[in-house]
């Protein structure tokens, strides 16, 4: 029986660590965005040889978190499958079909920089019993103290949801939340990492290596 992934959590911080976790780059082969045609951006890639991930229940070597941030493709649910060094079967439930003005677009690919994982404090760990006040505090920290959090309880603006994989119908585990760098360069120094007032939540199906991406307005 797998241990609960959410009992501990981590901040994602720019800087070199013991394992090759990355922000941006091209270490994973991406796909064109169905909405705007640009390559979907690799936001974070986690090295699964890090013991932090030993209970994830998969044999893939890397866990890429991707989304296009240059159009409305990230405003709705997205799915993609992970193969060894690439993503496949990208689906977006995008009905808006809006594309950002050229001068406002983030670069494709995003510049690469190493990141490392630091444990969240006990007060940063969320559960179904967490108060709205505590959740709001965590929302405020994301983008001011760190640009992403890994595990540590699902970050939601309401009740936690149980998601089922679109491809195999397996249960999906909450993995991470990513927000923009509201400090405008103190957290991510290689690019202005700004994409609007929202958070992207990532969920993983260990049965078929599928990721679900859910946006939350903040």
Secondary structure by P-SEA (a helix, b strand, c coil): cccccccbbbbbbccccccccccccccbbbbccccccccccccbbbcccccccccccccccbbbbbbbccccccccbbbbbbccccccccccccccccccccccccccccbbbbbbbbbccccccccccccaaaaaaaaaaccccccccccccccccccbbbbcccccccbbbbcccccccccccccccccccccccbbbbbbbccccbbbbbbbbcc
